[in-house]
Amino acid sequence: MTTDRPSTHEDLTAERALEARLSPDRPDSLGSALARFLYPKPARRTIGGIFSWWERRRFAFTAIISAGGAVSLGSHGLLTWLEGGAIQFPSVLGVLGMLVLANACYTLGPLTEAVLHRIWGRDVLPVGPHLFRAGLALSVGISFLLPMLGAGVRLGILVVRTLLGGG
């Protein structure tokens, strides 16, 4: 049988040291703030606690994917201009539609965690932090990494065409 408690004095000391380093009373470094954001304490094990936990992170989630999308759109506009075209911005409704869709998908996180809690109760470990990280990684991948890969290919083609004199 396993428990959540450390079994040795060294483990207890290491756990207390980690808690002290990540204490909210301690001045933040960028790394510790990022660690607290990506590896937060799980929600209280109630349906209301789960939804509240997720809602406290919604703004940060939206800001992160918005920043990724803005960089992607900016690079697309810059590459279009470098290729000799006019800079075109996407429709505001299209951008807002993507944010609404991303936030609708975000809502699947607390729903999933609440269903798991309802089915298994305290027999299942809290999954909120894991679901949050996975959803954030997927959303950043969709809004930032995939478009940037496309921009990298376009930039590579532009460089090769320029070097070969194809304009």
C-alpha positions in Angstrom: 0.0 0.0 0.0 1.4 3.4 -0.9 0.7 6.7 0.8 1.1 10.3 -0.2 3.4 10.9 2.8 7.2 10.7 2.6 8.6 7.7 4.5 11.9 9.0 5.7 13.2 12.0 7.6 15.2 13.0 4.5 12.1 13.0 2.4 10.2 15.1 5.0 13.1 17.6 5.0 13.2 17.8 1.2 9.5 18.2 1.0 9.5 21.1 3.6 12.4 22.7 1.8 10.5 22.6 -1.5 7.4 24.1 0.2 9.5 26.9 1.7 11.0 27.7 -1.7 7.6 27.8 -3.4 6.0 29.6 -0.4 3.7 32.5 -1.4 5.4 34.7 1.2 8.8 34.3 -0.5 9.8 36.9 -3.2 9.1 35.5 -6.7 11.7 34.6 -9.2 10.5 34.0 -12.7 11.2 30.3 -12.3 9.3 29.9 -9.0 6.3 31.9 -10.3 6.2 29.7 -13.4 6.5 26.5 -11.3 3.6 27.7 -9.1 1.6 28.5 -12.2 2.2 25.2 -14.0 2.3 23.0 -10.9 -0.3 24.5 -8.6 -1.9 22.8 -5.6 -5.0 21.0 -6.8 -8.6 22.2 -6.1 -10.6 21.5 -3.0 -12.3 18.2 -3.6 -15.8 19.6 -4.2 -17.5 20.4 -7.4 -17.6 24.1 -6.5 -13.9 24.1 -5.5 -13.0 22.4 -8.8 -14.8 25.0 -11.0 -13.4 27.9 -8.9 -9.9 26.5 -9.2 -10.2 26.4 -13.0 -11.9 29.9 -13.3 -9.0 31.5 -11.4 -6.7 30.3 -14.2 -9.0 31.2 -17.2 -7.6 34.7 -17.7 -4.0 33.6 -17.7 -4.9 30.8 -20.2 -6.6 33.3 -22.5 -3.7 35.7 -22.2 -1.2 33.1 -23.1 -2.9 31.8 -26.2 -3.8 35.3 -27.2 -0.1 36.3 -27.1 0.9 33.2 -29.1 -1.8 34.0 -31.6 -0.7 37.6 -31.9 2.9 36.6 -32.5 1.7 34.1 -35.2 -0.4 36.7 -36.9 2.3 39.3 -36.7 4.8 36.9 -38.3 2.3 36.0 -41.0 1.8 39.7 -41.8 5.6 40.4 -41.8 6.3 37.4 -44.1 3.5 38.5 -46.5 5.0 42.0 -46.6 8.5 40.5 -47.2 7.1 38.4 -50.1 5.9 41.6 -51.7 2.2 41.5 -50.7 0.1 43.9 -48.7 -0.2 43.2 -45.0 -3.6 41.8 -44.3 -5.1 41.3 -40.9 -7.6 38.6 -40.2 -11.1 39.4 -39.4 -11.7 40.5 -35.8 -14.7 38.2 -35.7 -12.4 35.3 -36.8 -9.9 36.0 -34.0 -12.6 36.4 -31.4 -14.3 33.2 -32.7 -11.0 31.3 -32.1 -10.8 32.7 -28.5 -14.3 31.7 -27.8 -13.7 28.3 -29.2 -10.5 27.9 -27.1 -12.3 29.0 -23.9 -15.2 26.6 -24.7 -12.6 23.8 -24.9 -11.0 25.1 -21.7 -14.4 24.4 -20.0 -13.9 20.7 -20.7 -11.1 20.7 -18.1 -13.3 21.4 -15.0 -16.2 19.3 -16.5 -13.8 16.4 -16.9 -12.4 16.8 -13.4 -15.8 17.2 -11.8 -17.1 14.0 -13.6 -14.1 12.1 -12.4 -14.6 13.4 -8.9 -18.3 12.5 -9.0 -17.6 9.0 -10.2 -14.6 8.0 -8.0 -14.7 10.6 -5.3 -11.5 10.7 -3.2 -10.3 7.4 -4.7 -8.9 9.3 -7.7 -6.0 11.8 -7.3 -6.8 15.4 -8.4 -6.3 15.6 -12.1 -6.8 19.4 -12.5 -3.2 20.5 -12.6 -2.4 17.7 -15.2 -5.4 18.6 -17.4 -4.5 22.3 -17.2 -1.0 21.8 -18.3 -2.0 19.4 -21.1 -4.7 21.8 -22.3 -2.4 24.8 -22.2 0.3 22.9 -24.1 -2.2 21.8 -26.8 -3.7 25.3 -27.1 -0.2 27.0 -27.4 0.7 24.4 -30.0 -2.4 25.2 -32.0 -2.2 29.0 -31.7 1.5 29.5 -31.8 3.7 26.5 -32.8 1.9 25.2 -35.8 1.6 28.7 -37.4 5.2 29.4 -36.6 6.3 26.2 -38.3 4.4 27.3 -41.4 6.1 30.7 -41.1 9.5 29.1 -40.8 8.8 27.1 -44.0 7.6 30.3 -45.8 10.7 32.2 -44.6 13.0 29.3 -45.7 11.4 29.4 -49.2 11.8 33.2 -49.3 15.4 33.0 -48.4 16.2 30.3 -51.0 14.3 32.2 -53.7 16.1 35.4 -52.8 19.5 33.6 -52.8 18.8 32.0 -56.2 17.7 35.3 -57.7 14.1 34.2 -58.1 12.8 37.2 -56.2 
